[in-house]
């Protein structure tokens, strides 16, 4: 099963997959509304706005596994993101990114190593995975790496220029 075949739900509760994004790069991020890193939503929206015309889409996956920092209902999450950060990129239903109930999407993503060669569990909220249009994970950026950091922007632009 490829990343594009994995069943997902949108934040609005609609069944979907990532098939609509096949052939285009995506930046997949586990997000949370009550985290010290929550202001990264602003930069994620900036990345989405800047690169969407060239084919990149940011995809947000709320997760409540890290100190219960995403306790909201889907409606509360969407309102928070919209009102506070103007989020327009696609948001999906809350999922687990680690542990026995890890979502199949993250089963595949966490097999990829970060810049230090470390694969495995997501460390915290706002871990980012840059995925090529063919579904290959190109880069993994740990939570402290901001969406507009040079290393993220350089990786995105390199993929878009291929």
Beta strands, then each sheet from edge to edge (+ up, - down):
strand 1: 8-9
strand 2: 15-16
strand 3: 26-31
strand 4: 57-62
strand 5: 90-92
strand 6: 128-131
strand 7: 137-141
sheet 1: 1+ 2-
sheet 2: 5+ 4+ 3+ 6- 7+
end
